[in-house]
């Protein structure tokens, strides 16, 4: 098979390209801009385009399939050439399904926790010596790439995003996988540029449940009232299996699971992570992993990249970074750190970076989400407003939306860095949350300076 990637530099796209290359496919690709780690990874396998840009001459009749990334536009010259030649064009989730339609497909959906649940499942399956394929949205310890596709593995574990599949396929990605086992971790409105109302957003999860194959299974969080209502009204011919928090204790900053009369100390913490763990356990049980074996293997799970990731610590202070950017993720992450270390002051800093989080009509969804932080800081890089062609707004607008009058607001990364570098970290945790990079602030350098 010969496949060509339009926008090969994307996170999922370049990993899929590598996976197909390893499977023996002839892979080519293009992109107008490439960043690390895509550049190094593609170069390692001889897949890095010789030059940036779009080159219609690369699209020839002997190509079996074109895989179109979300970064490309509908007027992309390579896409137009492929359409003219009648070459089959796939989004990457469509192509993942094509490569896994004869496997048992486990699809992890939800507004939050998808990457962590998927990562936990992969960690346990690997520890148990199982053969499996996967697609996950973060780089994991012990896994070279974020995508694996083979002919032999009987099962594939897929992180199922609700965002759109491609510029010419406006369906949510997780609708395309046709899960045999589906997971929904919870529902909290996001992606308002695509789903302008809460009802429109929740409908996507209703439709996801309907894509689960007859005789399949839905594993879902019993703690989410919106999700429970959707599940109750669904008439699909599938098994529905809810989960709740497991029994646990917290001592000296360590969370321990209690099961079958045994204690299992964890390297991760937070009620949201414990819920994620129960979703992962039910999936693994469906794949013939005994609960006691799951808990034994999960004790060595260190977390997914940028999900409450420990940057550094000393005897009475720690710095964490997290991908949290939506209101539900922000609330859960702050609560997790505050609960785990109740005797420490918490400085919580979030960068609003996505289209949804910056939208003035959505901003009120953040009301009360930082109340548990002793010091709450919101950062919006003024360049982000310019890049997204959005009208900037002052600190007063942000404070009013968060309903927190003592909130500190920055729109200049240098001023934010100056503030953080003067923090007294004695008996304090610093939590840095963003799907961006805080205007280029190097958190490792910051850690070395203040810890």
C-alpha positions, 0 to 999 in steps of 0.5 A: 500500500502507498499512502500520502499524508496531507499535514503529516506533522500533526500529533496523531498524523505523524504517529500514524505515518510511523505506524504504517511505515513500520507495517510495511506501507510506503508513506509520503507526506507534506506540511507547511510547518513542522515542529518538534517532536514531529521533525525528529520522529519523522526524520528517524524513519526517513519520512520527513518531507524534504521541504515544507509546503504543499506540492500537488506534484506529489499526488500521483495516480499510484497512491492508494489512499490520502490521509487528510489532517485537520490542520489542512484547509479545504482549498489545499492544493494537494487535496484538490489534486487528490480529488481530481484524480479520484484517490480515496481520501480518509481522515485519520480516524477513518483510516484507523478504523480501516486498519482495525475493523477486524479487531476488537475496538475499545474506544475511550471517550469523554470531555476529560480523562480520555488520555489518562484512561487510555494510558492506564489500560495500555500500561496494564495490558503491557505489564500483563504481556498482552498483544494490542494495538493502540492510539493515544493522545500523549507520549507514554513511558515505555511506548516509543510512539502514540500509535501502533498498528499490526496485523496480529494484535486482536484488540486495539485501544483508541483514545476517542476525541469528540472533535471533527475528523477532518476539514471535509469530514465534520463528524466527531472522530469517536463516531468513526471507530464503531466501538465494541467497548465504549467508555465515557468518562463524563461530559462538560461542554467544550469546543464551542466553535464547533458545538455552539450549544450545550445540547449540540455538544451532548448530542455527540455523546448520545450518537457515540453510544449509538455507534457501539456495535450490537452486543457491545458494552458501554462503561460510564461514570455513574458520578456524572448526572448529564451522562447518566441521563443520556445513558438512561434514555438510550435503547441500544442493544448493548451492556451498560456498566457504571463505575464509581470511586473505589475505596482509598486512603491518603497518608503522607501525600500518597493515595492507596487503593483498598481492595480484597483486604490488600493495599495498593499504593499509587503514584498518581492521585486525585479523585478524577484519576481514581475514577479514571482508574475504575474505567480502565479496570472495567475495560481490562476486566473485559479483556480478561485481566483479573481485578487483583492483577489490574491493581497490582500493575497499576501501582507502577503507573506514573501518569500520562505526560502533562497530566498532573506531571511532577516537575520537581519537589523537595521536602515541603514543596512541589511543582506540577504541570497539567494539560487542564484548560477546560473548566471541568479539568481545571476544577478537578486538578485543583481539587486533586492537589489541594486534597492530596496536600491539605497542609500546603498552600496552593498557587494555581496558574492557568493559561487560557489558550484554546478558542473555547476558553478565550471566548467571552460567551464561554468564559463564565463557565469558569465561575468558581473553578479556582476557589480552592486555590490560595493564589489564583493566576490566569494568564492569556498571552496577548499574542494569542488574541492576535493569532486567533483574531479575537478581541482582547479583554481586560483583567476585570472581565476575567475576574468577573467570569471566575467570580474571584476578585483576588484573582491575578491576571497577566497577559505578558509572559515576562511579567508572569515569569517575574511573579513566579520567580519571586514565589516563596515555595516553603510549604507550597505547591505550584500548579501550572495548567495549560494546553499551550506553553505559557508564552515560552516560559521554561518550567524546568528553568523555573523549577531549578530557580525556585525549588 
